[in-house]
Amino acid sequence: MYKRLCISLSMLIAVLAVTAQAPEMNFTVSVKEPSTHVYEVRFECNGVKKEWVDVKMPVWMPGYYQILNYADNVSAFHVEVPGGDTLKWEKANYNTWRIYSNYADRLNISYNVKAVRHFVATNYLDEERGFIAPTGMFMHVDGLINQPVTLTIEPYSKWDRIATGLEPVKGKKYRYSAPDFDVLYDSPILMGNLEELPSFSVKGVPHYFIGYKPGQFDRQAFINDLKKVVEAAVDMMGDIPFKHYTFIAIGPGGGGIEHLNSTAVSFDGTGMNTPESRKRMLSFLAHEYFHHYNAKRIRPIELGPFDYDKGSRTDMLWVAEGITSYYERFCLKRAGLITEDDLLKNFENHIRAYENKPGRLFQSVAQASYDTWADGPFGRTGDDVNKTISYYDKGPVLAMMLDFKIRHETRNKRSLDDVMRTLYKDFYQAKRRGYTAKEFREVCEKTAGVPLSSFFEYIYTVNDVDYAKYLGYAGLTIDTANKPVPGAWLGIDARAKNDTIIISAVDWDSPAWLAGVRPRQVLKAIDGKPATMQLLGEVKNKKAGNIVKLQVEQGGVLKTVPLILSTQFTRSFTIGKTSRPDQLQSVIFKDWSRINP
Ligand SMILES: [Zn+2]
């Protein structure tokens, strides 16, 4: 009975295998006339036999949490079946093309993609190079994101090189494969006459750096440093989860985006010859590289499977971005490329940036994560008062505090490094999924061996942060004393345009702010005299308590505003060392700021 059942089951499977052939997805992207900034895409979609087929273009790129409306760049959408019959289609919604395929087995879809914005999250094409942001180039069949896919690139005839993390198909020039669309979407592509810098291997895994006009600098010295940075990250995490990694340098601009086994970074070699800007560049590359662990594999549960139609919101970007920003510095420090002083200065800067924004009174770091889709990657700009913060500022500071707390509670037996390794092992490797906020906290508390309620309050509230307590665990001090800024405080920044003085910023809670002065108003007069930049500058020579009368204009309405000058107070947040650290403080600081052997 048992045996017979087995036979009939295997027969059934054989029959199913013949009738239900797995769908097959093949793309070809051609660059014929790069000066038109248009890519021509052909999408062979076989084996999806349905009355109609919905194909979709994502609206965002994972790693860049903004809606990018890629479908706007699509034109000349066309579908036919082999033999040439054209199929009817219509837009079912903003990013969905519904093809009335009437159970046809093979669909030949074609469309053009306009590529004019030079940025790491958008497609770009000109006579010199092409960059493919895959979520903005490749459509997928609704519900079939898990299908394997191949890609053939037909680059412009004058180009000789393609850089991508995709797996090349052996024996086929410019042909690549991906096990599913998530991998395709996570593999940007740069093509042109590119330059490949010397490659290097870490634990036997090759790392490439390929770029468009990477500029003038000592390639080998730079690659030697980059290798040390990569080694520091790998040394900490212990595992390399891919067969090769590519730094894709797209040319001038700003920003970078992390991907599974590559990163697309703006890079044109600017500043590579001065030590300070070179450290900044290495730190930026360390950030993107560390992301292949933290964000791509150790990830908030909301960040995969992705919602390509709407975007995926999480309140845990303070971990995915903030902790990555924390470790980018340690990759450099442990590689011996920055000093102890550089490290501490970096945290001072983050603390100052956070503390000097009124947003700290309004938005928690968890809210900043969740609202980044509306606020922008670094918080809002352009509002009269910025009620947002950046998780790139508060995140790394919280990471430092958490690290010190764990080290303190475990007598430096454990650290945030252990949290990251545990998350990698338990969630990425074992459970193959992201962590929830609750699970993240559980791992932290298990590592520390104590409840961490007062620390986690800082994540979900806008409570004042007790830096001194946490820095003290490593024998560090911080100057949080309020000190008066010399001169009287008005609180206005302005710029002159021809003879007009336009108010560009007003300090929140300053005398000008409290009197109702706002950015974009025109400053007409100060104490009855026509306003000039010089006159505005002289206000600070007055005394706190003096009265100043400003005349401002907005929308044709003039008003005179009397206000009382006051004194501005600031805190330096300078980090120092206590003169007599105890043994545990010394051990913690020494280990925290170590250089790898
Ligand atoms: Zn990042």
Boltz pocket constraint, residues with backbone or C-beta under 6 A from the ligand:
constraints:
  - pocket:
      binder: B
      contacts: [[A, 256], [A, 287], [A, 291], [A, 320], [A, 321], [A, 324]]
      max_distance: 6.0
